[in-house]
């Protein structure tokens, strides 16, 4: 890649119309601005950067509105990779250039683009280095060696963040610099910083694509109200979004996925839902978005709404055993919680509670937990079919059947669960209870001795 200073010197050859020599002893009297500019150009052509900088500083001290001095000083800062100082000087040059802006704009843009590309590539390279170091750390046999590699991975991420941050200074309206900076903050678990940067990135994206001229994207109820439920406005937005290049659509989906994921990490579940609903406005079958929305509703305690979204995911991907297990486990845990409530109310009744509604509440909670265990089995059964060796699924299935008093079905499920979970004493206890209810004393005694239940 061309060095910025090489580009700058080529530019100076054009500007330096007179090959003037300047004495080593700089005059202390105030000279006209052109004198300092010409002296700086000559010094730069001779690679005497300190003398060039000294002339430019003197010029700007006495002629702060000289656009050429600002431009040349910015180019020097750029070569030193003092990005904030370069940006300041270039901005000053643009302010004071007036009708002369065309003389320097192309050259400033050239320097900026070269530096942006250099810093962006450096940011990407350091992310790759961090990935390699983290992988090596996870495989390191020695604890200290692993720690050292993780520390170095952290330093690589800091360098990556510096590169992308420089990109945001050089071209603040380019959303890629902001987005990648957000990704690094995300990796560093600086989630609040990541949120702010992702939001800036989205703002820049809208300016580039003009998507914000279509509608208010933060009012998600205007275009998507539930799984698979489209509005007319939603259909129009899809048409607008499809006009973008595939690359831009992919980048925007990635941006919203990253932002929503960080909100989830911050436990800001309402914001998670808002962001992923917006994503669904452009990619209505995005399984990650649907699942995040469902999980967020679950965290907010709205189980009914949560399952509506998660079950929609499963309908789209019916053989995904992990998602099937998650939904089954959700219903199983809900059943366990409501069964505890049922048993608590039942004890109150047996202890002589005077609550006139207690019988109705007992019946209601019993019906509720039975319904939840039944729903759990609908999903867990499918997992055991897809993967007959899934130990956790057999355990949930066996216990759910037991809680539903489906003893004849629970026994073979418990035996399979014990085979896959041989250290799980609770399964042995439940199986012994099943045989007790069936009246098979010999099997109860055998299990008692085998599992050490009498100890």
Order of alpha helices (4+ residues) and beta strands (2+ residues): alpha-alpha-alpha-alpha-alpha-alpha-alpha-alpha-alpha-beta-beta-alpha-alpha-alpha-alpha-alpha-alpha-alpha-alpha-alpha-alpha-alpha
